[in-house]
């Protein structure tokens, strides 16, 4: 929250205690972001685009996730990353 910018290959990784359908919102977030939800096996279930300062939408995965990775808007698309892809090197 409160970020005005994010370096190209920088992001925020959220690691949860248990898999669940965690919801994110964009209150006080001034830049558009993409979020990828990742399950325990490291498989991306969803990639969603999130609008800056949107306080009404709750961005949720289609199935339980253990991780959420926020990056600049369209970062995943630009790098050809999509649901069904596997993430390596995340804590398990």
Secondary structure, 3 states (H helix, E strand, C coil): CCCCCCCCCCCEEEEEEEEECCEECCCCCCCCEEEEEECCCCEEEEEEEECCCCCCCCEECCCCEEEEEEEECCHHHHCCCCCCCECCCCCC
